[in-house]
């Protein structure tokens, strides 16, 4: 596995940790790390709420990147509560497609870290609706 994927996994592990923020808000079961075009790694955790205003870890990490002035993604890794990695959900894929129209296909996604399985967002989401 390349160094960048290892760095991303460690970055996600550092922020992962299920916690109750309040009786209505839980966070941290899933963590994500994204590598931006500049090579910087941004992290985020899932936030689950009673009223569906929560967010996936991947989108939280992407918004962290946007907050810090960037808008291009190279790689995405999502760390599940059981320590495995998985592909982003449809909403997260949609955000990445809208963030990088015509270029999102090249974003690399860690599908299975243990197996070293990486797919592109174009392979996972071949026919965007726009
Ligand atoms: Zn998602």
Boltz pocket constraint, residues with backbone or C-beta under 6 A from the ligand:
constraints:
  - pocket:
      binder: B
      contacts: [[A, 56], [A, 57], [A, 58], [A, 59], [A, 88], [A, 89], [A, 90], [A, 91], [A, 92], [A, 93]]
      max_distance: 6.0
